[in-house]
Amino acid sequence: MHPHDAIPRRQFLGTAAATASLFGAGLALAADRATSPAPATVAASKRKIKVGWVGCGGRGAWLAEFFKEHGGYEMHAMADYFQEDVDKCGDKVGVDKSRRFTGLSGYKKVLQSGVEALVILDIPYFYPEQAQAAVDAGCHVYIAKPVAVDVPGVLAIEAAGKQATAKKLCFHVDYQMSTDPLNVEVAQRIWDGGLGKLLSVSTIGNISGTKMPVDAPRGTSIEGVLNRELWLRDIALGCDIIGNFDIHSIDAAIWVVKERPVAATGKAKICRPNPVGDRHDFVQLYYECQSGMPWVHQSFSIPDPELEGNKSLSCDIRGELASARICYWGKSYLRGGPKHYGGGQPVNPYEAGAKRNVAMFHKLVSEGNCENPMIKRAVDSTLTTILGREAGHRGVRLTMDDILKENKRLNVDLTGLKS
């Protein structure tokens, strides 16, 4: 998850024992358990994967240390638009100065340096182009969410993913909620019939405080927006709050119920004073599913003193027999019914989930497992956020077919930026 103002950088990493008990049985990439991976270790394979890196600010620099610590990767080349960021990150993980590149096309030089895999943690607006280039170069792909900011970008990611599978390349997306052992246990009990017939879904993305967020000045050049994650406030660069933050809870719903909405109705609003970017602060949506199951989504980053310092990314599923919750923070559980489970609180999924994904990517590449089930889920979850974003912004009912037919592209004026 890209860091947000209210998201803590580092928290306590829970014990590995709980993880091992649920994931140690091996990689389950078939059928319902396709995206509940087992953690891999270097002990499982001594293979060193030569990695190229794109995006050295924020989460990119933070995650690079986990790839280095894992021990199964050779951090070979890096790129970032800003020299200062690529040098700082490169120094930390030991990338030779001759293989540090800058500018919008720096990723191309990374690919030309002879890497086996490309880790993409840049700005979502650029992800489809970078992912396609990686697949064309015969590289495995590790990519952050959202995988794109508009429908053409999502469809490009879908096509690149299919090409990767055909070329026996791994294509892994860094979602964390579905790697947590407690969330996996709840999901499995739902799949085993613990809720009976599913009746409704509700998802939340919430960042609250006592004051409204304030946009920093844009500056005289777009370069200022590319730096220090200010791009999060611009929809065309970051996909809006529903696509960059709420997507975790929306993805969790798709992961569990295995259904992508077919329509959405809603309202979105910018609440902060003197906004510089066009990111929305409040979204209320009603999604419709093909099965008839209702799905309500709410997103807000507006003042609430009772929730100071709190965040919420949760997915509640209700059925005929019981109810369940899967979350990023808080408590995950399944209450009632034949599969009752008291659950517990996921332990630091921001860091622990990232480390599990780093380990899983190594395992997938090392074992040549290129089934890539994460591609479809990433496409579905990103399209769902775009559908909700567009319905909310327009204040109308839109169908998934509507937005796919529109195929609306979001454009950013890159004039003046160094190539």
Secondary structure, 3 states (H helix, E strand, C coil): CCCCCCCCCCCCCCCHHHHHHHHCCCCCCCHHHCCCCCCCCHHHCCCCEEEEEECCCCHHHHHHHHHHHHCCEEEEEEECCCHHHHHHHHHHHCCCHHHEECCCCHHHHHHHCCCCEEEECCCHHHHHHHHHHHHHCCCEEEECCCCCCCHHHHHHHHHHHHHHHHCCCCEEECCCHHHCHHHHHHHHHHHCCCCCCEEEEEEEEEECCCCCCCCCCCCCCCHHHHCCCHHHHCHHHHCHHHHHCCHHHHHHHHHHHCCCCCEEEEEEECCCCCCCCCCCCEEEEEEECCCCCEEEEEEECCCCHHHCCCEEEEEEEEECCCEEEEECCCCEEEECCCCCEEEECCCCHHHHHHHHHHHHHHHHHHHCCCCCCHHHHHHHHHHHHHHHHHHHHHCCEEEHHHHHHHCCCCCCCCCCCCC
